[in-house]
Amino acid sequence: MPGRLAGLCRKGRLLAPFAFLAALAWVAAAAAGCRPPSRLESATVASHYDGDTLRLADGRRVRLLGIDAPEMNYHKGAPQPLAGRALDRLRTLAPTGGPLRLAYDRQTHDRYGRDLAHTFRPDGINVEETLLREGLAVTFIMPPNTSLADCLLAAERQARLARRGLWALPAYNPLPAVRVPADGNYHVLRGRVTSARRRGDWVLLKVDQRVQLRIARADWSAFEPADHRAWRGRTVIARGKIQSRNGRPQLRVWHPSQIEWSY
């Protein structure tokens, strides 16, 4: 997928004339590494659930911000591809009994009562950035926790271009929207926006008359072009977990980094 996703977060489009400058920006972001967006809090790791969730010695559960690792599916079947590898890598980066540093963003907890935090090793290495760069997780940027979006997207792009980890799997290659399954798994789809409308608190984009992209109006201000009608007829590449809603596939889009478009 071409282009600079950090730029897409603001522009929502592919601008070929600026590709070289965008690439330089990506290199600079990656070289700098992710830095804590807030004061660091010390903690001790007690255990690990999967590649993006762990438990601290004080009993808190922590969901690593900005990423989504493959599911272990402990209670509903076999693990997703590379789920075990992602879990093992998290155990290496943040070992049981070892120290960890937490940095919170704007929203500190989710609806499950888990802490939402960026995690750093004592040597300053960001855990999420490492998992993304190694292709063991994908970005999951959910407003308002966007402080490290550019940095994390840069790390993911490195893995995508090098086809590391998840990005070497066929399931992470773009699929035509007419073929993408609504199985709750992560997919990359490609197709043409055949309708674009507002309904209540949502902006709804239909791709190839089949897959509906659902974007909250509260989040829409970050997308460009701002006029949703201007999206009609454009080819998009969208990514995320494809769910079934009323028997039809849908993708909840939280952040502009989930969509690229071209003429």
TORTI-136123 format. One record per residue (C-alpha): residue number from 1; residue in three letters; x, y, z; chain. Coordinates in pm, 1 decimal. Example, Ala and Ser with C-alpha at 12.3 -4.5 7.8 and 13.67 -1.06 7.14 Angstrom:
<vokols>
   i  aa        x        y        z ch
   1 ALA   1230.0   -450.0    780.0  A
   2 SER   1367.0   -106.0    714.0  A
</vokols>
This chain:
<vokols>
   i  aa        x        y        z ch
   1 MET      0.0      0.0      0.0  A
   2 PRO    176.0    315.9   -118.1  A
   3 GLY    191.9    650.7     50.9  A
   4 ARG    258.0    779.9    397.5  A
   5 LEU    -12.4    666.3    635.1  A
   6 ALA     67.6    946.8    876.2  A
   7 GLY    -15.5   1186.1    593.7  A
   8 LEU   -321.8    980.6    510.0  A
   9 CYS   -438.5   1037.1    864.3  A
  10 ARG   -477.3   1401.6    769.4  A
  11 LYS   -544.0   1381.5    397.5  A
  12 GLY   -708.3   1043.9    348.1  A
  13 ARG   -559.7   1019.2     -3.5  A
  14 LEU   -259.2    918.3   -209.6  A
  15 LEU    -53.6   1203.3   -352.7  A
  16 ALA    212.9   1060.6   -581.0  A
  17 PRO    411.8   1386.2   -631.9  A
  18 PHE    491.7   1392.4   -262.2  A
  19 ALA    584.8   1025.8   -228.4  A
  20 PHE    957.5   1088.5   -196.2  A
  21 LEU    920.0   1353.9     74.2  A
  22 ALA    669.9   1132.3    252.8  A
  23 ALA    916.3    843.3    249.8  A
  24 LEU   1181.2   1066.6    407.1  A
  25 ALA    934.7   1163.6    678.1  A
  26 TRP    865.0    798.6    748.3  A
  27 VAL   1236.7    726.0    783.9  A
  28 ALA   1277.8   1018.3   1021.4  A
  29 ALA    983.2    907.1   1234.4  A
  30 ALA   1110.9    551.2   1250.9  A
  31 ALA   1464.8    659.8   1336.4  A
  32 ALA   1343.3    879.6   1619.8  A
  33 GLY   1149.6    597.8   1785.3  A
  34 CYS    830.5    639.0   1984.3  A
  35 ARG    862.6    865.8   2284.8  A
  36 PRO    636.0    869.1   2592.8  A
  37 PRO    342.6   1109.0   2545.0  A
  38 SER    310.8   1161.9   2920.5  A
  39 ARG    484.9   1099.9   3251.0  A
  40 LEU    606.9    742.3   3287.7  A
  41 GLU    470.8    524.7   3566.3  A
  42 SER    671.4    230.1   3697.9  A
  43 ALA    512.0   -114.4   3715.8  A
  44 THR    600.5   -483.0   3738.5  A
  45 VAL    478.0   -746.1   3493.0  A
  46 ALA    292.4  -1043.9   3642.9  A
  47 SER    165.4  -1236.9   3339.0  A
  48 HIS     66.9  -1214.3   2974.1  A
  49 TYR   -266.1  -1285.2   2810.3  A
  50 ASP   -181.5  -1242.8   2443.9  A
  51 GLY     36.2  -1026.9   2221.9  A
  52 ASP   -127.5   -698.7   2325.4  A
  53 THR   -254.4   -757.6   2679.6  A
  54 LEU    -75.0   -824.4   3006.9  A
  55 ARG   -134.6   -817.6   3380.9  A
  56 LEU     66.2   -621.3   3635.0  A
  57 ALA    174.7   -731.5   3979.8  A
  58 ASP    -79.9   -496.2   4137.6  A
  59 GLY   -361.6   -677.2   3952.5  A
  60 ARG   -426.2   -425.4   3677.9  A
  61 ARG   -481.7   -552.6   3324.5  A
  62 VAL   -313.6   -342.7   3058.6  A
  63 ARG   -418.7   -325.0   2693.7  A
  64 LEU   -127.9   -195.9   2487.4  A
  65 LEU   -233.4    118.8   2304.7  A
  66 GLY   -220.2    161.9   1929.1  A
  67 ILE   -188.9   -202.7   1824.5  A
  68 ASP   -391.9   -516.2   1772.3  A
  69 ALA   -214.3   -851.8   1791.2  A
  70 PRO   -355.5  -1183.6   1661.9  A
  71 GLU   -602.7  -1345.5   1899.8  A
  72 MET   -514.7  -1654.5   2100.1  A
  73 ASN   -883.2  -1756.8   2104.0  A
  74 TYR   -849.0  -1944.4   2431.7  A
  75 HIS  -1220.3  -2018.5   2454.3  A
  76 LYS  -1327.7  -2030.5   2090.2  A
  77 GLY  -1100.6  -2239.4   1873.9  A
  78 ALA   -747.1  -2230.7   1743.1  A
  79 PRO   -521.0  -1926.9   1775.8  A
  80 GLN   -500.8  -1691.6   1481.4  A
  81 PRO   -183.6  -1709.4   1269.8  A
  82 LEU    125.2  -1584.2   1455.8  A
  83 ALA    -72.1  -1530.2   1778.2  A
  84 GLY    162.4  -1756.0   1972.9  A
  85 ARG    465.8  -1586.4   1825.5  A
  86 ALA    332.2  -1242.4   1919.9  A
  87 LEU    266.2  -1361.4   2274.2  A
  88 ASP    616.4  -1506.9   2304.5  A
  89 ARG    768.5  -1183.3   2178.5  A
  90 LEU    572.6   -978.8   2433.6  A
  91 ARG    700.1  -1212.0   2704.4  A
  92 THR   1053.7  -1141.3   2586.8  A
  93 LEU   1007.9   -766.0   2564.2  A
  94 ALA    825.4   -740.8   2898.7  A
  95 PRO    923.3  -1051.9   3097.8  A
  96 THR    731.3  -1182.5   3396.1  A
  97 GLY    863.3  -1023.1   3714.5  A
  98 GLY   1040.2   -754.3   3517.3  A
  99 PRO    996.6   -378.2   3526.8  A
 100 LEU    781.6   -189.8   3279.4  A
 101 ARG    702.2    177.2   3227.6  A
 102 LEU    350.2    294.9   3141.2  A
 103 ALA    252.2    616.9   2963.1  A
 104 TYR   -114.9    707.4   2939.0  A
 105 ASP   -287.1    896.6   2661.1  A
 106 ARG   -618.0   1086.9   2683.7  A
 107 GLN   -843.2    787.6   2756.4  A
 108 THR   -699.4    574.5   3036.1  A
 109 HIS   -945.0    280.7   3054.3  A
 110 ASP  -1167.8     81.4   2820.4  A
 111 ARG  -1516.6    -57.6   2874.4  A
 112 TYR  -1368.5   -383.0   3008.2  A
 113 GLY  -1190.9   -203.7   3291.8  A
 114 ARG   -845.8   -248.8   3141.8  A
 115 ASP   -582.0     21.0   3161.4  A
 116 LEU   -498.6    164.0   2818.1  A
 117 ALA   -131.3    251.4   2806.7  A
 118 HIS    176.8    277.2   2593.4  A
 119 THR    443.6     52.0   2739.2  A
 120 PHE    817.8    110.8   2753.2  A
 121 ARG   1105.9   -105.1   2862.1  A
 122 PRO   1356.7     38.7   3113.0  A
 123 ASP   1594.7     98.3   2819.4  A
 124 GLY   1338.2    329.8   2660.9  A
 125 ILE   1225.1     94.3   2383.0  A
 126 ASN    853.6    114.2   2308.9  A
 127 VAL    696.7   -232.7   2313.9  A
 128 GLU    416.7   -157.0   2068.5  A
 129 GLU    654.9     -6.1   1815.2  A
 130 THR    874.2   -316.7   1830.5  A
 131 LEU    583.6   -555.5   1775.2  A
 132 LEU    465.6   -349.4   1478.3  A
 133 ARG    808.8   -327.7   1319.3  A
 134 GLU    845.1   -705.1   1345.8  A
 135 GLY    506.4   -763.7   1185.8  A
 136 LEU    354.5   -925.9   1494.7  A
 137 ALA     71.8   -673.6   1531.3  A
 138 VAL   -119.7   -419.2   1324.5  A
 139 THR   -195.6    -62.0   1415.5  A
 140 PHE   -524.2     10.9   1589.4  A
 141 ILE   -549.0    385.4   1631.8  A
 142 MET   -864.0    476.2   1822.6  A
 143 PRO   -936.5    841.8   1905.8  A
 144 PRO   -878.6   1015.8   2136.1  A
 145 ASN   -561.1    810.9   2198.5  A
 146 THR   -362.9    930.5   1898.2  A
 147 SER    -47.1   1077.0   2053.3  A
 148 LEU    185.3    814.4   1902.4  A
 149 ALA    -11.1    749.7   1582.3  A
 150 ASP    253.1    875.4   1339.8  A
 151 CYS    532.5    681.9   1507.3  A
 152 LEU    337.5    356.3   1528.8  A
 153 LEU    215.8    383.2   1170.4  A
 154 ALA    575.5    435.1   1057.4  A
 155 ALA    682.4    117.1   1237.1  A
 156 GLU    399.0    -80.3   1079.8  A
 157 ARG    483.2     49.5    735.1  A
 158 GLN    837.2    -85.7    769.3  A
 159 ALA    697.3   -432.3    830.8  A
 160 ARG    448.3   -403.2    547.0  A
 161 LEU    711.4   -298.8    294.0  A
 162 ALA    945.3   -575.9    407.5  A
 163 ARG    656.3   -826.9    424.9  A
 164 ARG    749.8   -930.4    776.6  A
 165 GLY    536.8  -1145.4    999.8  A
 166 LEU    165.6  -1095.0    939.0  A
 167 TRP    230.0   -900.8    619.8  A
 168 ALA    373.1  -1211.3    454.5  A
 169 LEU     43.2  -1395.4    500.1  A
 170 PRO   -207.8  -1408.9    213.1  A
 171 ALA   -484.7  -1293.0    446.6  A
 172 TYR   -312.4   -953.7    478.5  A
 173 ASN   -304.1   -888.3    104.2  A
 174 PRO   -580.9   -668.1    -40.9  A
 175 LEU   -894.5   -858.2   -137.9  A
 176 PRO  -1171.1   -733.4   -367.4  A
 177 ALA  -1455.1   -602.1   -154.4  A
 178 VAL  -1692.4   -846.1   -321.9  A
 179 ARG  -1488.7  -1137.1   -184.0  A
 180 VAL  -1388.9  -1027.0    164.7  A
 181 PRO  -1551.7  -1243.7    434.4  A
 182 ALA  -1746.2  -1100.9    728.3  A
 183 ASP  -1576.2  -1333.8    976.3  A
 184 GLY  -1465.4  -1085.6   1241.3  A
 185 ASN  -1102.2  -1114.1   1134.2  A
 186 TYR   -862.1   -852.6   1008.6  A
 187 HIS   -872.2   -799.2    633.5  A
 188 VAL   -749.4   -552.2    375.1  A
 189 LEU  -1008.5   -479.5    107.1  A
 190 ARG  -1005.4   -285.4   -215.8  A
 191 GLY  -1299.4   -150.0   -412.8  A
 192 ARG  -1488.4    152.0   -540.7  A
 193 VAL  -1708.5    369.3   -322.6  A
 194 THR  -2050.6    324.5   -477.4  A
 195 SER  -2245.2    531.6   -223.4  A
 196 ALA  -2165.7    783.7     47.9  A
 197 ARG  -2424.4    926.0    286.4  A
 198 ARG  -2483.9   1053.8    634.5  A
 199 ARG  -2734.1    884.6    861.2  A
 200 GLY  -2776.7   1004.8   1215.2  A
 201 ASP  -2440.7    996.8   1392.0  A
 202 TRP  -2267.7    808.1   1110.5  A
 203 VAL  -2104.3    861.2    774.7  A
 204 LEU  -2159.6    547.1    567.3  A
 205 LEU  -1946.9    456.3    267.1  A
 206 LYS  -2051.0    153.6     62.3  A
 207 VAL  -1771.2    -22.5   -126.3  A
 208 ASP  -1865.7   -216.2   -442.1  A
 209 GLN  -2226.4   -212.0   -320.9  A
 210 ARG  -2132.6   -468.5    -56.8  A
 211 VAL  -1904.3   -366.3    230.6  A
 212 GLN  -2015.8    -74.5    444.5  A
 213 LEU  -1753.4    146.1    605.9  A
 214 ARG  -1901.1    304.7    918.8  A
 215 ILE  -1741.2    624.1   1050.2  A
 216 ALA  -1878.2    817.8   1345.5  A
 217 ARG  -1959.7   1178.0   1261.1  A
 218 ALA  -1760.0   1276.2   1568.9  A
 219 ASP  -1450.2   1125.3   1404.1  A
 220 TRP  -1525.3   1246.0   1051.1  A
 221 SER  -1353.0   1584.7   1096.1  A
 222 ALA  -1015.5   1408.6   1065.2  A
 223 PHE  -1102.2   1271.6    720.1  A
 224 GLU  -1044.5   1449.1    389.8  A
 225 PRO  -1214.5   1533.7    165.9  A
 226 ALA  -1456.8   1658.1    429.0  A
 227 ASP  -1754.9   1638.4    194.2  A
 228 HIS  -1848.0   1272.6    212.3  A
 229 ARG  -2010.7   1293.9   -131.5  A
 230 ALA  -1666.5   1352.7   -283.9  A
 231 TRP  -1572.7    994.7   -195.2  A
 232 ARG  -1815.9    849.3   -447.9  A
 233 GLY  -1648.7    680.3   -740.5  A
 234 ARG  -1306.0    666.0   -580.2  A
 235 THR  -1114.0    346.4   -530.3  A
 236 VAL  -1028.4    281.1   -166.6  A
 237 ILE   -812.6     39.3     25.3  A
 238 ALA   -957.1    -11.9    373.0  A
 239 ARG   -841.8   -233.1    655.8  A
 240 GLY   -964.6   -363.5    986.5  A
 241 LYS  -1190.0   -632.0   1130.5  A
 242 ILE  -1481.7   -714.7    901.8  A
 243 GLN  -1794.5   -787.9   1102.8  A
 244 SER  -2140.2   -899.3    997.8  A
 245 ARG  -2417.7   -646.5   1059.1  A
 246 ASN  -2770.5   -744.5    964.2  A
 247 GLY  -2619.9  -1015.4    748.5  A
 248 ARG  -2393.9   -777.0    557.9  A
 249 PRO  -2018.3   -711.5    594.9  A
 250 GLN  -1918.3   -391.5    765.3  A
 251 LEU  -1596.1   -229.6    878.1  A
 252 ARG  -1590.7     17.5   1166.8  A
 253 VAL  -1339.7    285.9   1073.6  A
 254 TRP  -1200.3    468.5   1374.0  A
 255 HIS   -916.5    664.0   1217.6  A
 256 PRO   -815.6    789.2    869.6  A
 257 SER   -513.0    557.8    869.9  A
 258 GLN   -754.9    272.8    795.2  A
 259 ILE   -842.0    412.0    451.4  A
 260 GLU   -636.9    510.2    148.6  A
 261 TRP   -790.4    632.3   -172.3  A
 262 SER   -691.6    707.5   -527.7  A
 263 TYR   -869.2    813.7   -842.1  A
</vokols>
